[in-house]
Amino acid sequence: MTDNLNRREPEDKFKINVHEDWELDYWARKFGVTKEQIKDAVRRVGVQTKDVAKHLGKTWP
């Protein structure tokens, strides 16, 4: 299986993959924060999107 490098959205919107720069860009835009804030939130509360959103004071979905 090959990766589609032209993806615009993560396949799994319930988890945030901080190891993919394009995915950090996506979530930073989605939540209106920086990539560093996304990484920090994941370090603090884990990869679940709902937990990251709550930590950032954002709504999900």
PEDA-V828489 format. One record per helix or strand of 2 or more residues. SS is the DSSP state (hx for helix, st for strand). FROM is the first residue (numbers start at 0). TO is the last residue. If there is no record, write none. Layout:
# PEDA-V828489
<<SS/FROM/TO> <SS/FROM/TO>>
This chain:
# PEDA-V828489
<<hx/20/30> <hx/34/44> <hx/48/55>>
